[in-house]
Every structure is written in C-alpha cells, then in structure tokens.
C-alpha cells in the first residue's frame, strides 16, 4: 500500500559554513587548470555544475540520480550508483552508516560518526567532516561526497565540464591496441583474484572473487565470479558472476547476474539471465530475459558483522542459494544522441518499453517510459509506468488490477548563485515494480531553493 503524502508542510532551514577545499583525490576535471572548489570547473570565473551522472557509460536515471553542489563540494547519490553497478547497499540512518557488498564480493562500509571507510574491515579512507553529512529517512536520498563514494564503491569519478557530466566507472584495465596481423582469436589482458577468510566465535566464513578482462575476436570481455560460504568446505558455492562482451560497433551482451534498469527506472530489477544492446541509428534496442527473486531482498550473504551496524550478532538465514522463482522478460527502445554517444549530455533522450514478470507470489505486465533533458541552466527527468499487477503489497494489502506511477524531478539555475529544485512522485495503490525493494517510490512532493553567495557560504530552504 503506498504511503500517503504528508498533510502539513515541513520547512527545514540549513545554513552551512565550510571553507575547506574538497580533497579531490578521486573527482577530477578534464582540464585541471580550470578546476574550481570541490572538483568543479570554472570558466571565466563562473562555476559550472555537472547536471547528469553516467555509470559505466550508461546515464543514471530514476527519482534519485542527480548530483548536488554543497559548500563547493560535489555530492553524488550513492545508492543509485551502487545499484547501477550491481552492488548490494544498506543504509542505516540511525547508526549513520552505509554498508556495500560489491559485485566483486568485497564488503565495504562507511561510518559517518568516525569518518572512516573500510574494505573487508581494513580502513582505506579517513575524513574529518563526516558529521556534516545528512542521512535522510529514505535511503535513496542519501548524498555523499565524491571521495567517499569513490572509496566506498571502488570507482573512478571524473567531472567533464565540456560535456557537463559526471562519469563513474569501476573498470581498471586500460585499452590495449590490437594489431590486425598475427593475432589469435583470444587474448587475456588482466586476471586477478581476492581470497578472504574470517573467523568468529560462532563460526567462520570465506570468499573468493575472480576477475579477468581480455579480447575475444573483435570484442572486449570482462568476466566476474564470486564464490564462498560459511564453512571450510563450501568455497565452491557460487554466489554471483557475469560475462560482459562489447563489440566496436556498440553491440553489448551480458550474461549472468545483471541489472535490467538502464534507461528506465521502473523496469529496474536484479536478474540472473541475459541482456543484449543493439544500436540501430537513430535508436538503440535493449532486450533482457531471465529470473529474479520474487521475495524482498534480505541482507547480503555471509556479510561480515559490523559493530556499528549490528551491535549484537544474530543467526542469519542462508542466502547463498537465493530462490530465483520469478520469470521476467522485456525490451525497450532509446531515442536520442546517447545512442551514438552514451556520454553526451545536454540533449533530450526518450526511452519506451514493455516488460512482463510472473512468479508464485507476484506478477504483472507493464508499459513504461522515461524522459531526460538537460542544458547549462536546467536538468529535468521524468519516468512513468502503467500496467496490471498481482501480489502482496506493504502493509498487508494485495494488488490485483491496474496501477500507474509517475516521477518528475529537476532543478533550474536562476543565476550563478541561486537555483531551485523540485520533485513530484506518485504511485497508485496497485502499482508494483518488477522486484520488491528495487525502487522505493513514495507519494511525495518537495520544493527547495539553494543560495550560494560566497564560496564558503551556502544556504538552502526546502519543504516536502
């Protein structure tokens, strides 16, 4: 059952004073000589804000996908980026902490109270101003500075002022020139593994992560595998993995554990199957099929206990063999300049598609679409969906019939130091996303104004 919007208007006035520059160890501009405070870019003395985010070359879409500037620092939507990378993320607003299980099997966590980021229990980053980070009640609304997002998700973050886009990528291997003569059909560029063993008073766990990149004929591939278990003899237990193959013409094929969202937020789901992207100028066709977990996702398998997130250890259910009991199939078309250049910003892109999912407890047929547009002064995105659904809802109710949902968000720069932003979300009583927990869509309206008269002074007023 969707949550009704609040009847009253709640105003929050926040005045932030900060004179420290952003530790730009992970956020960088294409032209370092023009880098402004916080990794931004200055042109003629005027700061230009990046208005879109791309993850592994695909534009980030959905209700929570826009970056923000706060006190000269760039903040990014960590939950949306993690899900686009295929990671499991859990946010605890009470403990002011974030825990991420990456697709590679590494567990990372961030403790705002201590200002510390760890990988498998080993500190990798310490900051001094973690207490200024605001943890919203809705996990998807959490925004973290670029240096924290980079360390927490193990990604490289690049601010491209010319294209007005923030690029996030996890791939580490650099392209290798391949000569056309005397080359075999297969080449291995990089292969790495990581093994982890932990022992606790009430048991032990171990994990093995494998990653390799190379060339297969005329295309480039990336192979990931994650194995492990809670006992010494269960290392061969398969958890997740994927095979990603990309050809020079823009064709891309992925098999294994993957995400289906891409350009459509309401079609987002984590499945075990396959996905193909085929460019047909001036459109791009995306087709996916497989199985997904029909029950709400639980905690990650064999996650290492964290004193900040779980003060008292409790018995955990066995998630090493999740039940992929719901079939899903769908496709969508994308129109716009991103077909030829996925990293291009400042243009209008429209996507429309259909999908079907069916399982023992849930099912549905949906038509969905998405619109994204941006320029130097504004950024706007909208998503909508309609279909027929069946299955349990939150609060004990059950959906059995037609349902619709829509989400609109954007911001507009009135001047160099004054901007407004707003959001409107609506979800019908019977509307369901393909996978529970993939998108928390609430009936919500909000409007805010941000004023930054000086590089060290920022004031914002918002109501929802």
ABEGO torsion letter per residue (X at the ends): XBBBBBABBBBBBBBBBBABBBBBAABBBABAAABBBGGBBBBGGBBBBBABBBBGGBBBBEABABBBBBGGBBBBBAAAAAAAAGBBBBBBAAAGBBBBBBAAGBBBBBBAAAGBBBBGGBBABBBAAAAABBBBABAAABBBBAAAAAAAAGBBBBBBAAAGBBBBBABABBBBBBBABGBBABBBABBBBBBBBBBBAAEBBBBBBBBBBBBBEABBBBBBBBBEBABAAAAABBABEBBBBBBAAGBBBBBEBBBAAEABAAABBBBBBBBBBBBBOABBBBBBBEBBBABBBBBBBGBBBBAAABABBBBBBBAABBBBABBBBBBBBBBEAAAABAABBGBBBBBBBBBBBBBAABBEBBBBBBBBBBBAABBBBBBBBBEBBBEBBBGGBBBBEBBBBBBBBEBBBABAABBBBBBBBBBBAABBBABBGABBBBBBBBBBBBBBABAABBBBBBBX
